[in-house]
C-alpha cells in the first residue's frame, strides 16, 4: 500500500497570507488527523476528519480550518498567517473505525512564515 | 483532562547501556498508550502499543496504571536507536483523539 502523502513538502509564505496544505491518506482509510509539530511543543492536535465530517477539534484559533473530500483526501487551510505558524504540519490517516486504530503519518509539510 | 508528560527533552546514553524513556499520563478510565519514533529524515512511525504487549527492536513498555506511567525500556542501547521518541495516549474518553507528549530526543553515544 502506498503511504500517506502530503503536498507540498515545503512552503514559504509571508505574514497575512493564507495557505492550503493537502493530505492523501492510505487507501481505505477514512480518518485523517492533522498535527502541528514544533520543537518546543511537540505534536499538537489540530483536528480530525472522518467521512467528510470533522469529528474532533483541538485548541487552535479559527484561522485553522480543514475539510475532507469524498475520496478521504483532506486539506488544511491557515488564513492570516502569523510568524508563530511556522512549523511542520503532519497529517495521519487511520481506518477510523470502532476503537483506537493506529495512525500512519505522512512526511509533513514544512511551513515557514516570514 | 488528558495529558501526556515526557519529562526529559534530551537523553544521552552509551552504546550497550540500558535506556529508559519516561512517560506519565493523566486519563480517566482505561487509556491506550503508544510509543512513536521518528528517525532522522524519516516520518513518524509506531514503535509499539501497550495492548499488543510486543517487544519491537528490543524495546518494551509496560503500562503501570497505579503510577500512570508507560516508560519505554531497552536493556542494551544501539546507535541506530538514536531518534525522537513520542509517547501518545488515546481512548474512548478522548473520542479516540491522540494526545502526544513533547518528545524525548535519544542519542546513543558510540
gemmi code that builds the backbone of each chain (N, CA, C; Angstrom):
import gemmi

chains = {
    "A": [
        ("UNK", (0.834, -1.193, 0.000), (0.000, 0.000, 0.000), (0.860, 1.231, 0.000)),
        ("UNK", (0.461, 2.231, -0.755), (1.181, 3.491, -0.718), (0.908, 4.156, 0.621)),
        ("UNK", (1.935, 4.879, 1.112), (1.781, 5.540, 2.393), (1.031, 6.845, 2.267)),
        ("UNK", (0.948, 7.545, 3.377), (0.299, 8.850, 3.417), (1.185, 9.849, 2.682)),
        ("UNK", (0.593, 10.625, 1.817), (1.360, 11.628, 1.093), (0.841, 13.019, 1.432)),
        ("UNK", (1.770, 13.981, 1.452), (1.414, 15.358, 1.745), (2.073, 16.258, 0.709)),
        ("UNK", (1.323, 17.245, 0.274), (1.860, 18.229, -0.663), (1.423, 19.619, -0.236)),
        ("UNK", (2.262, 20.623, -0.472), (3.648, 20.487, -0.884), (4.523, 20.061, 0.297)),
        ("UNK", (5.749, 19.772, 0.076), (6.630, 19.392, 1.174), (7.181, 20.624, 1.887)),
        ("UNK", (7.362, 21.695, 1.150), (7.893, 22.929, 1.724), (7.099, 24.120, 1.196)),
        ("UNK", (6.923, 25.086, 2.079), (6.200, 26.304, 1.722), (6.826, 27.483, 2.453)),
        ("UNK", (6.968, 28.569, 1.735), (7.396, 29.807, 2.365), (6.337, 30.861, 2.066)),
        ("UNK", (5.818, 31.466, 3.114), (4.782, 32.477, 2.976), (5.167, 33.683, 3.823)),
        ("UNK", (4.449, 34.759, 3.612), (4.658, 35.948, 4.438), (3.447, 36.175, 5.335)),
        ("UNK", (3.663, 36.924, 6.371), (2.593, 37.214, 7.329), (1.376, 37.776, 6.614)),
        ("UNK", (0.222, 37.342, 7.018), (-1.019, 37.835, 6.453), (-1.549, 37.006, 5.294)),
        ("UNK", (-0.680, 36.225, 4.674), (-1.137, 35.377, 3.572), (-1.905, 34.188, 4.111)),
        ("UNK", (-2.490, 33.418, 3.213), (-3.128, 32.179, 3.605), (-2.469, 31.024, 2.852)),
        ("UNK", (-2.680, 29.818, 3.371), (-2.020, 28.656, 2.789), (-2.954, 27.447, 2.876)),
        ("UNK", (-2.849, 26.583, 1.889), (-3.615, 25.337, 1.883), (-2.657, 24.165, 1.736)),
        ("UNK", (-2.787, 23.226, 2.641), (-1.965, 22.019, 2.624), (-2.855, 20.826, 2.291)),
        ("UNK", (-2.274, 19.837, 1.618), (-3.063, 18.691, 1.192), (-2.504, 17.393, 1.749)),
        ("UNK", (-3.404, 16.456, 1.994), (-3.017, 15.158, 2.548), (-3.835, 14.065, 1.862)),
        ("UNK", (-3.153, 13.054, 1.348), (-3.838, 11.887, 0.775), (-3.583, 10.693, 1.683)),
        ("UNK", (-4.632, 10.133, 2.256), (-4.443, 9.033, 3.214), (-4.149, 7.717, 2.515)),
        ("UNK", (-3.833, 6.738, 3.298), (-3.666, 5.380, 2.796), (-5.008, 4.905, 2.253)),
        ("UNK", (-4.961, 4.210, 1.148), (-6.193, 3.736, 0.523), (-7.020, 2.910, 1.510)),
        ("UNK", (-8.292, 3.266, 1.607), (-9.185, 2.557, 2.521), (-9.327, 3.225, 3.872)),
        ("UNK", (-8.417, 4.126, 4.197), (-8.525, 4.847, 5.467), (-9.516, 5.991, 5.323)),
        ("UNK", (-10.373, 6.132, 6.320), (-11.394, 7.155, 6.261), (-11.163, 8.311, 7.229)),
        ("UNK", (-10.189, 8.135, 8.107), (-9.916, 9.183, 9.094), (-8.597, 9.860, 8.763)),
        ("UNK", (-8.617, 11.190, 8.816), (-7.403, 11.985, 8.637), (-7.314, 12.970, 9.793)),
        ("UNK", (-6.172, 12.947, 10.467), (-5.908, 13.888, 11.552), (-4.759, 14.795, 11.152)),
        ("UNK", (-4.811, 16.020, 11.642), (-3.753, 16.990, 11.373), (-3.087, 17.397, 12.681)),
        ("UNK", (-1.770, 17.568, 12.618), (-0.995, 17.978, 13.789), (-0.017, 19.079, 13.396)),
        ("UNK", (0.257, 19.927, 14.370), (1.314, 20.913, 14.220), (2.491, 20.446, 15.076)),
        ("UNK", (3.651, 20.336, 14.463), (4.831, 19.885, 15.201), (5.861, 21.003, 15.284)),
        ("UNK", (6.213, 21.364, 16.495), (7.255, 22.366, 16.728), (8.222, 21.810, 17.756)),
        ("UNK", (9.471, 22.294, 17.749), (10.468, 21.748, 18.680), (10.061, 21.878, 20.140)),
        ("UNK", (9.432, 22.964, 20.489), (9.125, 23.179, 21.901), (7.841, 22.525, 22.366)),
        ("UNK", (6.899, 22.369, 21.463), (5.556, 21.896, 21.841), (5.278, 20.454, 21.437)),
        ("UNK", (6.155, 19.877, 20.641), (5.885, 18.515, 20.187), (4.760, 18.510, 19.166)),
        ("UNK", (3.915, 17.479, 19.227), (2.781, 17.386, 18.302), (1.526, 17.906, 18.976)),
        ("UNK", (0.924, 18.872, 18.356), (-0.328, 19.396, 18.879), (-1.429, 19.110, 17.865)),
        ("UNK", (-2.500, 18.546, 18.385), (-3.621, 18.104, 17.555), (-4.419, 19.300, 17.051)),
        ("UNK", (-4.660, 19.306, 15.747), (-5.464, 20.370, 15.140), (-6.909, 19.928, 14.990)),
        ("UNK", (-7.131, 18.900, 14.203), (-8.482, 18.359, 14.005), (-8.409, 17.010, 13.316)),
        ("UNK", (-9.543, 16.323, 13.379), (-9.679, 15.027, 12.717), (-10.933, 15.041, 11.867)),
        ("UNK", (-10.816, 14.482, 10.689), (-11.960, 14.321, 9.808), (-12.202, 12.839, 9.554)),
        ("UNK", (-13.463, 12.492, 9.530), (-13.875, 11.119, 9.254), (-15.105, 11.187, 8.364)),
        ("UNK", (-15.003, 10.531, 7.225), (-16.122, 10.527, 6.271), (-16.659, 11.935, 6.034)),
        ("UNK", (-15.760, 12.852, 5.748), (-16.071, 14.237, 5.346), (-16.605, 15.106, 6.479)),
        ("UNK", (-16.595, 14.597, 7.707), (-17.108, 15.356, 8.844), (-15.991, 15.551, 9.870)),
        ("UNK", (-15.935, 16.751, 10.421), (-14.963, 16.985, 11.487), (-15.429, 16.261, 12.735)),
        ("UNK", (-14.625, 15.373, 13.228), (-15.029, 14.543, 14.366), (-14.412, 15.024, 15.670)),
        ("UNK", (-13.215, 15.586, 15.608), (-12.543, 16.104, 16.789), (-11.835, 17.390, 16.416)),
        ("UNK", (-11.677, 18.260, 17.405), (-11.026, 19.539, 17.147), (-10.133, 19.885, 18.332)),
        ("UNK", (-8.940, 20.354, 18.043), (-8.024, 20.777, 19.088), (-8.234, 22.239, 19.421)),
        ("UNK", (-7.309, 22.782, 20.207), (-7.436, 24.158, 20.686), (-6.636, 25.132, 19.837)),
        ("UNK", (-7.013, 25.253, 18.609), (-6.360, 26.197, 17.713), (-7.387, 27.243, 17.300)),
        ("UNK", (-6.892, 28.460, 16.967), (-7.840, 29.519, 16.575), (-8.546, 29.183, 15.272)),
        ("UNK", (-9.616, 29.921, 15.019), (-10.434, 29.681, 13.847), (-9.709, 29.907, 12.522)),
        ("UNK", (-8.515, 30.507, 12.596), (-7.737, 30.694, 11.355), (-7.338, 29.347, 10.738)),
        ("UNK", (-7.347, 28.336, 11.570), (-7.005, 26.978, 11.118), (-8.308, 26.242, 10.799)),
        ("UNK", (-8.426, 25.783, 9.603), (-9.629, 25.054, 9.210), (-9.242, 23.906, 8.293)),
        ("UNK", (-10.183, 23.015, 8.108), (-9.893, 21.881, 7.247), (-11.141, 21.367, 6.578)),
        ("UNK", (-10.944, 20.413, 5.713), (-12.079, 19.734, 5.117), (-11.596, 18.390, 4.582)),
        ("UNK", (-12.560, 17.544, 4.315), (-12.237, 16.227, 3.767), (-13.184, 15.969, 2.610)),
        ("UNK", (-12.646, 15.364, 1.593), (-13.416, 15.090, 0.396), (-13.933, 13.655, 0.407)),
        ("UNK", (-14.789, 13.358, -0.555), (-15.416, 12.037, -0.575), (-14.404, 10.916, -0.796)),
        ("UNK", (-13.244, 11.231, -1.359), (-12.220, 10.197, -1.548), (-11.270, 10.125, -0.344)),
        ("UNK", (-11.636, 10.788, 0.735), (-10.905, 10.830, 2.006), (-9.694, 11.768, 1.994)),
        ("UNK", (-9.345, 12.315, 0.857), (-8.274, 13.304, 0.849), (-8.702, 14.495, 1.691)),
        ("UNK", (-7.717, 15.110, 2.326), (-8.042, 16.213, 3.225), (-7.164, 17.414, 2.914)),
        ("UNK", (-7.703, 18.571, 3.171), (-6.953, 19.814, 3.060), (-7.042, 20.571, 4.370)),
        ("UNK", (-5.965, 21.287, 4.659), (-5.948, 22.157, 5.822), (-5.627, 23.560, 5.335)),
        ("UNK", (-6.339, 24.531, 5.839), (-6.141, 25.910, 5.440), (-5.788, 26.755, 6.669)),
        ("UNK", (-4.819, 27.624, 6.488), (-4.494, 28.583, 7.544), (-4.587, 29.967, 6.923)),
        ("UNK", (-5.420, 30.793, 7.491), (-5.585, 32.149, 6.960), (-4.817, 33.137, 7.842)),
        ("UNK", (-4.566, 34.303, 7.282), (-3.883, 35.382, 8.010), (-2.686, 34.836, 8.796)),
        ("UNK", (-1.728, 34.336, 8.070), (-0.582, 33.666, 8.692), (0.169, 34.583, 9.644)),
        ("UNK", (0.633, 33.973, 10.723), (1.457, 34.658, 11.710), (2.814, 33.959, 11.775)),
        ("UNK", (3.812, 34.700, 12.280), (5.153, 34.115, 12.375), (5.128, 32.807, 13.179)),
        ("UNK", (4.308, 32.767, 14.200), (4.234, 31.596, 15.064), (3.622, 30.377, 14.411)),
        ("UNK", (3.105, 30.530, 13.212), (2.537, 29.380, 12.497), (3.617, 28.562, 11.801)),
        ("UNK", (4.829, 29.060, 11.800), (5.932, 28.305, 11.213), (6.103, 26.993, 11.965)),
        ("UNK", (6.006, 25.900, 11.238), (6.033, 24.583, 11.878), (6.030, 23.510, 10.807)),
        ("UNK", (6.160, 22.281, 11.273), (5.950, 21.124, 10.411), (4.513, 20.659, 10.634)),
        ("UNK", (3.747, 20.575, 9.582), (2.361, 20.140, 9.693), (2.271, 18.702, 9.206)),
        ("UNK", (1.835, 17.858, 10.101), (1.730, 16.436, 9.811), (0.282, 16.031, 9.670)),
        ("UNK", (0.044, 15.146, 8.754), (-1.259, 14.512, 8.736), (-1.075, 13.021, 8.974)),
        ("UNK", (-2.065, 12.407, 9.537), (-2.034, 10.983, 9.846), (-3.352, 10.370, 9.435)),
        ("UNK", (-3.285, 9.194, 8.859), (-4.533, 8.522, 8.498), (-4.687, 7.239, 9.303)),
        ("UNK", (-5.914, 6.873, 9.497), (-6.229, 5.615, 10.164), (-7.567, 5.120, 9.616)),
        ("UNK", (-7.886, 3.895, 9.974), (-9.154, 3.354, 9.473), (-10.311, 4.162, 10.046)),
        ("UNK", (-10.134, 4.622, 11.299), (-11.163, 5.455, 11.909), (-12.375, 4.690, 12.384)),
        ("UNK", (-12.299, 3.374, 12.315), (-13.455, 2.575, 12.711), (-13.480, 2.405, 14.224)),
        ("UNK", (-14.369, 1.564, 14.714), (-14.572, 1.444, 16.155), (-13.280, 1.180, 16.896)),
        ("UNK", (-13.121, 1.832, 18.032), (-11.919, 1.638, 18.822), (-10.787, 2.533, 18.342)),
        ("UNK", (-9.658, 2.382, 19.009), (-8.484, 3.184, 18.669), (-7.673, 2.446, 17.613)),
        ("UNK", (-7.443, 3.101, 16.500), (-6.674, 2.460, 15.435), (-5.365, 3.213, 15.227)),
        ("UNK", (-4.355, 2.490, 14.830), (-3.026, 3.058, 14.632), (-3.077, 4.191, 13.626)),
        ("UNK", (-2.320, 5.227, 13.914), (-2.209, 6.347, 12.993), (-0.945, 6.200, 12.163)),
        ("UNK", (-1.089, 6.429, 10.866), (0.041, 6.366, 9.945), (0.317, 7.792, 9.472)),
        ("UNK", (1.554, 8.222, 9.637), (1.885, 9.608, 9.381), (2.484, 9.839, 8.004)),
        ("UNK", (2.205, 11.017, 7.496), (2.847, 11.473, 6.285), (4.189, 12.119, 6.600)),
        ("UNK", (4.909, 12.547, 5.578), (6.228, 13.148, 5.784), (6.171, 14.579, 6.299)),
        ("UNK", (4.993, 15.195, 6.180), (4.841, 16.560, 6.670), (5.055, 17.617, 5.605)),
        ("UNK", (4.490, 18.775, 5.893), (4.725, 19.984, 5.099), (5.407, 20.990, 6.011)),
        ("UNK", (6.577, 21.427, 5.595), (7.319, 22.419, 6.394), (6.892, 23.804, 5.941)),
        ("UNK", (6.200, 24.521, 6.834), (5.723, 25.872, 6.535), (6.614, 26.886, 7.246)),
        ("UNK", (7.119, 27.816, 6.483), (7.904, 28.916, 7.050), (7.177, 30.212, 6.747)),
        ("UNK", (6.913, 30.987, 7.781), (6.232, 32.267, 7.633), (7.230, 33.374, 7.912)),
        ("UNK", (7.419, 34.238, 6.924), (8.407, 35.330, 7.066), (7.729, 36.655, 7.359)),
    ],
    "B": [
        ("UNK", (-8.439, 16.155, 32.757), (-8.080, 16.361, 31.354), (-6.981, 15.375, 30.967)),
        ("UNK", (-6.995, 15.037, 29.689), (-5.986, 14.105, 29.199), (-4.659, 14.831, 29.010)),
        ("UNK", (-3.601, 14.173, 29.414), (-2.291, 14.791, 29.266), (-1.225, 13.708, 29.218)),
        ("UNK", (-0.177, 13.955, 28.435), (0.969, 13.053, 28.379), (2.212, 13.876, 28.698)),
        ("UNK", (3.001, 13.414, 29.623), (4.188, 14.136, 30.041), (5.432, 13.298, 29.803)),
        ("UNK", (6.352, 13.869, 29.089), (7.665, 13.259, 28.912), (8.663, 14.218, 29.547)),
        ("UNK", (9.159, 13.907, 30.713), (9.944, 14.886, 31.467), (11.311, 15.201, 30.877)),
        ("UNK", (11.832, 14.303, 30.061), (13.182, 14.523, 29.524), (13.109, 14.950, 28.077)),
        ("UNK", (13.609, 16.149, 27.779), (13.677, 16.579, 26.381), (14.819, 15.881, 25.667)),
        ("UNK", (15.933, 15.718, 26.379), (17.134, 15.133, 25.805), (17.625, 14.009, 26.718)),
        ("UNK", (18.095, 12.929, 26.094), (18.634, 11.816, 26.864), (19.803, 11.226, 26.091)),
        ("UNK", (20.932, 11.100, 26.740), (22.109, 10.512, 26.110), (22.560, 9.303, 26.913)),
        ("UNK", (22.839, 8.229, 26.210), (23.352, 7.020, 26.855), (24.458, 6.451, 25.968)),
        ("UNK", (25.319, 5.650, 26.578), (26.358, 5.000, 25.809), (25.821, 3.716, 25.192)),
        ("UNK", (26.396, 3.381, 24.062), (26.046, 2.130, 23.392), (26.237, 0.963, 24.363)),
        ("UNK", (25.240, 0.095, 24.382), (25.307, -1.060, 25.267), (24.729, -0.824, 26.652)),
        ("UNK", (24.474, 0.416, 26.990), (23.894, 0.739, 28.295), (22.377, 0.623, 28.227)),
        ("UNK", (21.731, 0.408, 29.379), (20.268, 0.373, 29.362), (19.701, 1.777, 29.162)),
        ("UNK", (18.526, 1.817, 28.585), (17.880, 3.113, 28.363), (16.431, 3.030, 28.806)),
        ("UNK", (15.975, 4.123, 29.407), (14.578, 4.225, 29.817), (14.078, 5.614, 29.487)),
        ("UNK", (13.044, 5.675, 28.693), (12.410, 6.956, 28.365), (11.095, 7.011, 29.136)),
        ("UNK", (10.952, 8.066, 29.890), (9.811, 8.159, 30.791), (8.586, 8.789, 30.123)),
        ("UNK", (7.452, 8.263, 30.530), (6.167, 8.795, 30.057), (5.161, 8.643, 31.185)),
        ("UNK", (4.539, 9.746, 31.551), (3.444, 9.719, 32.505), (2.216, 10.312, 31.861)),
        ("UNK", (1.064, 9.867, 32.285), (-0.167, 10.325, 31.642), (-1.245, 10.601, 32.675)),
        ("UNK", (-2.231, 11.355, 32.258), (-3.444, 11.522, 33.057), (-4.625, 11.221, 32.150)),
        ("UNK", (-5.510, 10.404, 32.658), (-6.661, 9.958, 31.851), (-7.662, 9.306, 32.785)),
        ("UNK", (-8.918, 9.601, 32.576), (-9.963, 8.979, 33.390), (-10.467, 7.750, 32.665)),
        ("UNK", (-10.168, 6.599, 33.198), (-10.612, 5.375, 32.555), (-9.435, 4.540, 32.092)),
        ("UNK", (-9.670, 3.746, 31.070), (-8.620, 2.859, 30.557), (-8.080, 3.396, 29.243)),
        ("UNK", (-6.887, 3.948, 29.271), (-6.340, 4.516, 28.040), (-5.635, 3.470, 27.187)),
        ("UNK", (-5.411, 3.859, 25.963), (-4.492, 3.087, 25.130), (-3.229, 3.926, 24.975)),
        ("UNK", (-2.089, 3.327, 25.237), (-0.820, 4.043, 25.193), (0.033, 3.537, 24.052)),
        ("UNK", (0.775, 4.457, 23.471), (1.605, 4.165, 22.312), (2.968, 4.833, 22.487)),
        ("UNK", (3.951, 4.259, 21.806), (5.220, 4.949, 21.590), (5.435, 5.056, 20.090)),
        ("UNK", (5.668, 6.302, 19.652), (6.010, 6.561, 18.266), (7.461, 7.005, 18.214)),
        ("UNK", (8.119, 6.712, 17.090), (9.527, 7.074, 16.930), (9.720, 7.796, 15.604)),
        ("UNK", (10.615, 8.755, 15.619), (10.940, 9.495, 14.396), (12.448, 9.507, 14.233)),
        ("UNK", (12.942, 8.685, 13.309), (14.366, 8.684, 12.998), (14.678, 9.869, 12.090)),
        ("UNK", (15.947, 10.225, 12.051), (16.366, 11.377, 11.263), (15.912, 11.245, 9.813)),
        ("UNK", (15.238, 12.278, 9.341), (14.788, 12.342, 7.951), (13.754, 11.282, 7.593)),
        ("UNK", (13.113, 10.712, 8.585), (12.039, 9.749, 8.319), (10.748, 10.234, 8.970)),
        ("UNK", (9.664, 9.647, 8.554), (8.392, 10.052, 9.123), (8.151, 9.362, 10.453)),
        ("UNK", (7.262, 9.949, 11.196), (6.872, 9.398, 12.485), (6.219, 8.036, 12.261)),
        ("UNK", (6.603, 7.069, 13.069), (6.048, 5.735, 12.902), (5.813, 5.090, 14.256)),
        ("UNK", (4.861, 4.185, 14.274), (4.532, 3.498, 15.512), (5.669, 2.541, 15.896)),
        ("UNK", (6.084, 2.613, 17.155), (7.074, 1.680, 17.666), (6.356, 0.521, 18.361)),
        ("UNK", (5.503, 0.860, 19.319), (4.712, -0.182, 19.948), (3.497, 0.424, 20.649)),
        ("UNK", (2.520, -0.446, 20.920), (1.329, -0.043, 21.660), (1.121, -1.045, 22.780)),
        ("UNK", (0.581, -0.589, 23.873), (0.601, -1.428, 25.065), (-0.282, -2.654, 24.923)),
        ("UNK", (-1.340, -2.564, 24.148), (-2.242, -3.717, 24.084), (-1.623, -4.887, 23.342)),
        ("UNK", (-0.621, -4.610, 22.503), (-0.020, -5.708, 21.761), (0.998, -6.466, 22.600)),
        ("UNK", (1.530, -5.779, 23.616), (2.487, -6.389, 24.540), (3.675, -7.025, 23.807)),
        ("UNK", (4.069, -6.399, 22.699), (5.185, -6.917, 21.914), (6.473, -6.211, 22.302)),
        ("UNK", (7.582, -6.831, 21.910), (8.882, -6.186, 22.008), (9.311, -5.864, 20.589)),
        ("UNK", (9.516, -4.595, 20.324), (9.885, -4.159, 18.987), (11.289, -3.575, 19.043)),
        ("UNK", (12.181, -4.087, 18.212), (13.576, -3.623, 18.164), (14.209, -3.659, 19.552)),
        ("UNK", (13.765, -4.590, 20.362), (14.324, -4.748, 21.696), (13.696, -3.851, 22.745)),
        ("UNK", (12.775, -2.994, 22.328), (12.099, -2.090, 23.250), (10.850, -2.744, 23.834)),
        ("UNK", (10.594, -2.457, 25.094), (9.362, -2.874, 25.742), (8.810, -1.692, 26.530)),
        ("UNK", (7.535, -1.751, 26.802), (6.904, -0.727, 27.635), (5.761, -1.373, 28.387)),
        ("UNK", (5.707, -1.122, 29.652), (4.645, -1.686, 30.484), (3.763, -0.575, 31.010)),
        ("UNK", (2.473, -0.790, 30.870), (1.515, 0.180, 31.384), (1.355, -0.047, 32.881)),
        ("UNK", (1.666, 0.954, 33.670), (1.506, 0.902, 35.116), (0.384, 1.858, 35.495)),
        ("UNK", (-0.792, 1.295, 35.700), (-1.949, 2.150, 35.969), (-1.846, 2.822, 37.329)),
        ("UNK", (-1.198, 2.162, 38.286), (-1.059, 2.753, 39.610), (-0.209, 4.017, 39.579)),
        ("UNK", (0.855, 3.971, 38.798), (1.742, 5.128, 38.693), (1.422, 5.973, 37.461)),
        ("UNK", (0.414, 5.583, 36.728), (0.031, 6.243, 35.455), (1.271, 6.505, 34.607)),
        ("UNK", (2.012, 5.437, 34.355), (3.234, 5.570, 33.568), (3.269, 4.532, 32.464)),
        ("UNK", (4.051, 4.819, 31.469), (4.228, 3.911, 30.323), (5.654, 4.128, 29.817)),
        ("UNK", (6.610, 3.793, 30.638), (8.012, 4.036, 30.312), (8.510, 3.047, 29.258)),
        ("UNK", (9.349, 3.539, 28.388), (9.932, 2.725, 27.310), (11.337, 2.295, 27.734)),
        ("UNK", (11.611, 1.011, 27.572), (12.886, 0.498, 28.058), (13.563, -0.383, 27.016)),
        ("UNK", (14.891, -0.373, 27.093), (15.678, -1.287, 26.277), (16.929, -1.623, 27.066)),
        ("UNK", (17.269, -2.890, 27.189), (18.394, -3.256, 28.054), (19.759, -2.839, 27.509)),
        ("UNK", (19.895, -2.841, 26.182), (21.202, -2.518, 25.590), (20.983, -1.578, 24.402)),
        ("UNK", (21.290, -0.319, 24.584), (21.057, 0.669, 23.528), (22.019, 0.473, 22.363)),
        ("UNK", (21.504, 0.717, 21.180), (22.296, 0.653, 19.956), (22.317, 2.037, 19.298)),
        ("UNK", (23.354, 2.284, 18.479), (23.466, 3.595, 17.844), (22.253, 3.906, 16.987)),
        ("UNK", (21.695, 2.891, 16.361), (20.536, 3.117, 15.485), (19.271, 3.459, 16.255)),
        ("UNK", (19.335, 3.411, 17.573), (18.185, 3.809, 18.384), (18.099, 5.323, 18.538)),
        ("UNK", (19.135, 6.028, 18.144), (19.107, 7.490, 18.246), (17.967, 8.031, 17.413)),
        ("UNK", (17.075, 8.746, 18.045), (15.862, 9.226, 17.371), (15.072, 10.075, 18.358)),
        ("UNK", (13.951, 10.580, 17.860), (12.994, 11.306, 18.691), (11.876, 10.336, 19.037)),
        ("UNK", (11.527, 10.263, 20.301), (10.501, 9.332, 20.759), (9.336, 10.108, 21.368)),
        ("UNK", (8.143, 9.736, 20.939), (6.936, 10.376, 21.444), (6.032, 9.339, 22.095)),
        ("UNK", (5.576, 9.662, 23.266), (4.570, 8.857, 23.934), (3.201, 9.440, 23.583)),
        ("UNK", (2.223, 8.599, 23.360), (0.899, 9.086, 22.973), (-0.188, 8.290, 23.674)),
        ("UNK", (-1.324, 8.937, 23.815), (-2.461, 8.349, 24.531), (-3.722, 8.545, 23.709)),
        ("UNK", (-4.600, 7.593, 23.781), (-5.909, 7.729, 23.149), (-6.883, 6.851, 23.900)),
        ("UNK", (-8.139, 6.968, 23.552), (-9.151, 6.146, 24.194), (-10.534, 6.728, 24.019)),
        ("UNK", (-11.529, 6.018, 24.497), (-12.909, 6.470, 24.322), (-13.161, 7.855, 24.919)),
        ("UNK", (-12.518, 8.165, 26.033), (-12.747, 9.458, 26.671), (-12.210, 10.626, 25.859)),
        ("UNK", (-11.354, 10.332, 24.887), (-10.807, 11.400, 24.056), (-11.468, 11.397, 22.686)),
        ("UNK", (-12.529, 10.586, 22.531), (-13.121, 10.451, 21.195), (-12.139, 9.795, 20.251)),
        ("UNK", (-11.253, 8.988, 20.823), (-10.188, 8.328, 20.064), (-9.205, 9.313, 19.442)),
        ("UNK", (-9.210, 10.543, 19.928), (-8.202, 11.521, 19.527), (-6.894, 11.169, 20.215)),
        ("UNK", (-5.786, 11.404, 19.535), (-4.482, 11.118, 20.105), (-3.917, 12.356, 20.796)),
        ("UNK", (-3.336, 12.125, 21.974), (-2.596, 13.169, 22.674), (-1.136, 12.729, 22.736)),
        ("UNK", (-0.260, 13.610, 22.291), (1.162, 13.297, 22.266), (1.907, 14.077, 23.341)),
        ("UNK", (2.977, 13.479, 23.848), (3.892, 14.205, 24.696), (4.788, 15.084, 23.846)),
        ("UNK", (5.658, 15.828, 24.512), (6.527, 16.757, 23.792), (7.767, 16.085, 23.218)),
        ("UNK", (7.942, 14.804, 23.512), (9.025, 14.053, 22.889), (10.319, 14.053, 23.683)),
        ("UNK", (11.076, 12.997, 23.499), (12.423, 12.868, 24.082), (13.397, 12.523, 22.963)),
        ("UNK", (14.419, 13.325, 22.841), (15.445, 13.057, 21.839), (16.514, 12.171, 22.453)),
        ("UNK", (16.627, 10.964, 21.942), (17.601, 9.999, 22.456), (18.840, 9.977, 21.572)),
        ("UNK", (19.986, 10.122, 22.191), (21.255, 9.996, 21.482), (22.040, 8.864, 22.115)),
        ("UNK", (22.438, 7.913, 21.294), (23.254, 6.799, 21.777), (24.693, 7.070, 21.340)),
        ("UNK", (25.545, 7.208, 22.316), (26.934, 7.558, 22.065), (27.756, 6.299, 21.804)),
        ("UNK", (28.478, 6.277, 20.671), (29.224, 5.058, 20.343), (30.378, 4.800, 21.303)),
    ],
}
model = gemmi.Model(1)
for chain_id, residues in chains.items():
    chain = gemmi.Chain(chain_id)
    for i, (resn, *xyz) in enumerate(residues, 1):
        res = gemmi.Residue()
        res.name, res.seqid = resn, gemmi.SeqId(i, " ")
        for name, pos in zip(("N", "CA", "C"), xyz):
            atom = gemmi.Atom()
            atom.name, atom.element = name, gemmi.Element(name[0])
            atom.pos, atom.b_iso = gemmi.Position(*pos), 0.0
            res.add_atom(atom)
        chain.add_residue(res)
    model.add_chain(chain)
structure = gemmi.Structure()
structure.add_model(model)
structure.setup_entities()
